[in-house]
Amino acid sequence: MLKLGRHGQAWLFGLLALSLAVATAFAGGRFLDSYGWIPLAAAVLVILTGGSLRRRATWSGFGIATAGFRAWLPALAIPGVVLTAGYLAAALTGNAQLGLRGTNPAAFAATTVAIVGAGSLEAIGEELGWRGYLLPRLADLGRVRAGLVGGLLWATWHAPLIYIAAAYHNGAGPLYMLPFGITIVAMSFVANELRMASGSSWPAVIFHGAHNGIWFQLGAQTVGSTGLLAGIGEESGIVPMTLYSLIAVWIVLRRPAWRKP
């Protein structure tokens, strides 16, 4: 058994998460269905090296014992506003046509809730790894360094899925990682704050699920677009990237310091 400190556990977690990501991307096929569970799998493997899998304290540290209900509203509202602004900007500049006319509001809302719920279920494996396990081991670095380290690791973890398996943002060029990485790092600051302020990982799960689900829903409502839509309003478009980055800066400048873990 290995006896590692918090930072040692974080480094081992990162190494395992990236190694499993590369192996899964090369394996391809049905193995890609488990890609989102790699961060949680890496956390469990680190826990196993310390022989503490059965300890209640090990699992309570994941932030799953409480719901953190008060953080659910911002977890839903932030990606909703950010992504809607991106698609509206694309529509107003003539780069996207949204087919919302004649849409039943109740049906649209129900569908959105279902998609966000499905996205949140898919995000559990990632968020219990990034925010449930890794973040508490980086928290003593402070908000900025924890956000940068965790965010860069989160962004890098996507690279095998994009460039080896070509299963995410298929056809993305090398320069795509720059706006994508900035967006993911900024989102990491938001998800970290939801986790630390609420004491629960579930708001981060919902934030992640809402981002993916609302992006999917807006894309499904787009009946026509130019090649500039992705660069303006989609996940790593200039509008979402800028808005997420501004929120991250606001968090750093205006929020009080985290309590010691």
Residue pairs with C-beta under 8 A, 6 or more apart in sequence:
1 49
1 50
1 51
2 8
2 12
2 49
2 50
3 50
4 12
4 46
4 49
4 50
6 136
6 137
6 138
6 140
6 261
7 137
7 138
9 46
9 50
9 137
10 134
10 137
10 138
10 149
12 46
12 49
13 42
13 43
13 46
13 129
13 133
13 134
13 137
14 42
14 134
14 153
16 41
16 42
16 45
16 46
17 38
17 39
17 42
17 129
17 153
17 157
18 153
18 156
18 157
20 38
20 41
20 42
21 35
21 38
21 157
21 159
21 160
21 161
22 160
22 164
24 31
24 32
24 34
24 35
24 38
24 160
24 165
25 32
25 35
25 160
25 161
25 164
25 165
25 167
26 160
26 164
26 165
28 165
28 167
32 161
32 165
32 167
35 161
35 167
36 122
36 123
36 125
36 126
37 125
37 126
38 125
38 129
38 157
39 125
39 126
39 127
39 128
39 129
39 130
39 133
39 134
39 157
40 124
40 125
40 126
40 128
40 129
40 132
40 133
41 125
41 129
42 129
43 62
43 128
43 129
43 132
43 133
43 134
44 53
46 133
47 53
47 58
52 58
61 132
61 133
61 136
62 128
62 132
62 133
62 201
63 131
63 132
63 136
63 195
63 199
63 200
63 201
63 202
64 128
64 132
64 200
64 201
64 202
65 200
66 198
66 199
66 200
66 202
67 200
67 202
68 194
68 198
68 199
68 200
68 201
68 202
68 203
70 198
71 194
71 197
71 198
71 200
71 203
72 202
72 203
72 206
74 194
74 203
74 207
75 194
75 203
75 204
75 206
75 207
75 210
76 116
76 206
76 207
76 210
78 190
78 207
78 210
78 247
79 207
79 210
79 211
79 214
79 215
80 210
80 214
81 243
82 239
82 240
82 243
82 244
82 247
83 211
83 214
83 215
83 218
83 233
83 235
83 240
84 214
84 218
85 233
85 239
85 240
85 243
86 232
86 233
86 234
86 237
86 239
86 240
86 243
87 96
87 98
87 218
87 222
87 233
88 233
89 232
89 233
89 239
90 96
90 225
90 228
90 229
90 232
90 233
90 237
90 239
91 97
91 98
93 228
93 232
94 226
95 225
95 226
95 228
95 229
95 232
95 233
96 222
96 224
96 225
96 226
96 229
96 232
96 233
97 222
97 223
97 224
97 225
98 218
98 221
98 222
98 223
99 221
99 222
99 223
100 108
100 221
103 221
111 217
112 213
112 214
112 217
115 213
115 214
115 216
115 217
116 206
116 209
116 210
116 213
116 214
117 209
117 213
118 209
118 213
119 208
119 209
119 210
119 211
119 212
119 213
119 216
120 205
120 206
120 208
120 209
120 210
120 213
121 209
122 209
122 212
123 205
123 208
123 209
123 212
124 205
126 208
127 191
127 201
127 204
127 205
127 208
128 201
128 205
130 150
130 153
130 154
130 188
130 191
130 204
131 191
131 192
131 195
131 201
131 204
131 205
132 195
132 201
134 150
134 153
135 146
135 150
135 192
135 195
135 196
136 261
138 145
138 146
138 149
138 150
139 146
139 196
139 258
139 260
139 261
140 260
140 261
141 149
142 257
142 258
143 189
143 192
143 193
143 251
143 252
143 255
143 257
143 258
144 252
146 192
147 185
147 188
147 189
147 192
147 248
147 252
148 185
150 188
150 192
151 184
151 185
151 186
151 187
151 188
151 189
152 181
152 185
154 184
154 185
154 188
155 177
155 180
155 181
155 184
155 185
158 168
158 180
158 184
159 177
161 167
161 168
162 168
162 169
162 172
162 176
162 177
162 180
163 172
169 176
169 180
172 180
176 236
179 236
179 237
179 238
179 241
180 235
180 236
182 236
182 241
182 245
183 235
183 236
183 240
183 241
183 244
183 245
185 248
186 241
186 244
186 245
186 247
186 248
187 207
187 211
187 244
189 247
189 248
189 251
189 252
190 207
190 244
190 247
190 248
190 251
191 204
191 207
191 208
192 204
193 251
193 255
194 203
194 204
194 207
195 201
195 203
195 204
196 258
197 255
211 235
215 234
215 235
218 233
219 234
222 229
229 237
230 236
230 237
231 237
231 238
232 238
232 239
233 239
233 240
234 240
